[in-house]
Amino acid sequence: MKNILLITIIGAIFLTTSCKNESTNETSSEAKLLFKSGFESGVYIDNRAYVDNEDYRYIKGRDKKSGFSWPIDILGSSSSGLHYISDDNHEAVFSKLQRVVGHNGDYTTALFQKENYEFRGDTQCPYEILNIKEGTKDLYIRYWIKLDSKSLIQPNMWRTFFEYKTKGYADNQGFRLIAFIYTDDDGTPYWVWQGDKNPSNPIWEIKNRTIPVPKNRWFLTEFYWHWSEGNDGRALWKVNGEIVGDHHGPTTRNAKPIDFIILTQIYGNANPKYQWIDDIEIWDKIPK
């Protein structure tokens, strides 16, 4: 009887220990939040013009609501900021923090960006996550965005608000992942999810005319990728929880790591156009 009791106790201890180990493993596999901000109190845009910095403007400060600080420094990055390109002294395109009614109906601070016209080429103002050191990692990004309506009804136009490029892309040795909105001959907008080796040569392209493009109202956009040159690679884009495109296959070329991420962007040939961005979250994998 004593032997049976001893075996029962030892078995119970072993079972309890095993359960604890399983629980620890499950916890370690959960998604990790790398960055979160809704541009709330403490966040501001430093509009000083720094010498020899290619006209970057830096979002700075600690978001008192989320506890995370700007500039974004995920994946070992540094010097991330808003990059003014062909901006005509910030007249062609500009960015600012603005109080607006947010996606939940309450007042919020959001990043407002507007492009009035094109000036000497590729006028744009991306927020670039730069100098990435860990460019082979998985990443999940989500934020709320609101686009104007007039730029989305002009026939045969395009705009984009997200992309990444790997090292070597400028020399035709790398890879770009990019999210487009195109309009057709009738001015009806649709989504395009694309991987390419240069702007005119898509490697793969997913067109989605089924999910409506929201005009002048907030929608949730989500991006996830598994960096790989093999068939296990993945590039997923969702809008309001619906899949715009889910590519399975290479998400790089020539094993090149990600060089920089354009977290948000105002760029395209439909002008004038504007947008608001709010409640950014970045995770190391898709959160449950």
N, C-alpha and C positions, 0 to 999 in steps of 0.2 A: 504493500500500500504506500509506504514511504517512497519507494522507487518510482511508482507511478506519479505521485505528487510532485517529486523532484523533476521528472521529465516534463510534466505539464507546465511547471514554473519556467523551466529553461526554454520551452517552446514558446511560451508567452513573451518572454524577454526577447527572443530571436525575432518573433513576429513584429513586436513593437519597434525594434531597431530597424528592421527592413522597411517598415512603413515610413519611419523618419527619413531614411535615406532616399526613398522614392519621392517624398515630399520635397526634399532639398533639391533633387535633380529637376523636378518640375519647376521649382522657383527659379533656378538658374537659367532655364530655357525661355523664361518669359521675356517679352519685348522690353527694351530699356528706352526710356524717354531721354533723348539727347538735347532737345531744345523745345521751348514753348514760349510764345509771346503773343499778346494781342495789342501791343504798342501802348500799354496802359501807363499809368503814372510812373515817372522816372525815365521814360524812353524819349529820345529826341533825335533830330537829324542835325549833325554838325555841318553847317553849310560853309565852313571856312575852306578857302581854296589853298590846298597844300602844294608846295613846290614839287614839280616833277612827279606827280602821281596820276597822270592821265585823266584828270578831272573826276576823281572819285569823291563822293560825299559819304560820310560814315554815319550810320545809325548807331547811337551810343546809349548807355545808361542801363540800369537794372529795372526790369519790369517788376514792380512791387507786388503785382498780383500772382505772377507765375514763379518769381524768384530767379529767373534766368536773365543773363546779361547779354547785351549787344556790344560789339559785332559778333555774329555767329562764328563759333570756332570748332565745329564738329569735324571729325576725321582728321584732326591735326591741322586744320586750316588756320589761316591768319590773314589780316588786312582785308577782310570781306567788306563790301560796301556797294553803294549805288554808283554805277558807272555811266556818266554822261558822255554820249557819243554823237558827234555831228549835231550838236544841240542848239547852235546859234545863240550862245550866251544864255542858255537855259530858257530861250523863248520858244524854240521848236518843241521841246519836251521838258517836263519838270516833274518833280515828286515832292510831296509834303505829307505831314501827318494831319489828319482832319477829323473832327467830331461829326459823326453821321449816325443815322439809325442803322443798327447792325442786323445780322441775320436772325436774331431772336426777338427783334422788335424794340430793344432797348438802345439807348445812345451808347456809342462806343468810339474809341479812337482807331482809325484805320489808315493804312498807307494809301494815299491817293496819287495816281499817276495819270498824266495826260500828254498825248502827242498832238500838237496842233497842225504841224506840217512837216514835210521832209526837207532837210537842209543838207546839201552837199553829200548825198549818199545815204548811208544806213543810219538814219536818226533813230535812237533808242535810248532806254535808260534801265538796264537790267540791275537786279541785286545779285552780285556775283559772290559765291562762296569760293575763295581763292586759296592758292598754295596748299592744296590738299595733299597730305602725306600718306593717307590710308585709302587710296583710290580703288581698292578691290573689295570693299565691304558692301554688304547689303544695306539698303536704306529705304525708309518709308517716309513720305512727306504728305502732309495734308494741310489745307487751309481753305478759308472761305473767300470767294471772289465775286465781284459784281461788275459786269461789263455794261457799257452803254449800248443803246439799241441802234443808233444811226449807222455806226460803222459795220453792223452785222446785217445790213440789208442792201449794201452796195454790191452790184453784180461783179463777180469774178475778182474778188479781193481776198486777202488773207491777213491774219494776225497770229501772234504766238505769245504765250506767257510763261513757258517753262521749257528748259532743256538742260542737258549736260553734254560736255565734250570730253573725250579722252585725250591724253597726250598724243601728239602726232597728227591731230586732225587737220591742222593748217597745212601740213605737208602731204595730205591725202594718205596718211598711214594709220589714221585713227578712226573714231566712231562718234557719231552724234545721236542722241536720243532726244526727240523734240515733239511737243504737243502743238498742233495747229488748229485754227478754225479757218475754214475756207468758205466762200460763198459761190454758188453756182450762177448760171446765166440769168436766173430769175431773182438773184439776191437772197436765196435761201441758204442759211449757214449750216455747216456740218463739221464734224470732228475728223481730224486726221492724226493718227499716232504713227510715228515714223522713226526708223533707224536708218542712218545713211553713212556713207564714207565721204561725201561732199554734198553741198546743197542740191545739186542737180542729179545725183545718183542714189536714190533710195535702195537700200539692201532689202528692206521689207517695209510695207506700208499697210495700215489698217484704216479704212474709211468707214465711218459710222454715220449714217443718215437717219437712223432709227430713233436715237435719243435726241430730243430737242435741245437746241442751244438756248439757254435762258438769256433773255434780253432785259436789261435794266432791273435785275433782281439777283439776290444772293444765291450762290450754289456752292456746294462742297466739292472740291476737287482733290483726288488722292492719287499719288504716284508711288509705285514700288518697283524696285529692280533687284535682281540677283545678278551680280557682275559675273560673267563667264564667257569664254569663247566657245563653249560647247553647247550641246543640246539641253543642258540643265539650266541655261540662262533663262531669265524671265523679265519681262517689262509689262507692268500692269498699270492701266489708267482707268479710274472710276470717276463718275460725276453723279452726285447725289445717290451714291451707293450702287449705281448701275455701271456695268462694265462697258467702257468705250472701246477698249482694245486690250487684249491679253496675249502678248507675243511670247512664245516659248522657243528659245534658241539663243544664239550669240547676242550679247549686249556689249561687245567690244570687238576690236580687230587687232591682230598682231600682239595680243596679250597686253595692250596698253591700259594702264590704270586711268581712272578718271582724273582729269586735269582740273576742271572747275565745274561748278553747278550754278546754273542760272535759276535761282529759286523763284524769282518772279521777274517778269519782263513786260515792257510795253514796246511793241515792235510790229511793223507790218505796213502795207501800202494803203489801207483804208483809213483815211483821215478826214476830220479829226476823230480821235478815239480817246476813251478814258476808262479807268477801272479803279476799284478799291480792293484792298487785300486785308484780311483780318484773321486772327486766331490761328497762327502758324504752329504746327507741331511737327517735330522730326524724331523718328524712332529708328532703332537699329534693325527692326523687322516689323512685320504687320502686327499691331497690337490686337488682342482678343477683345 
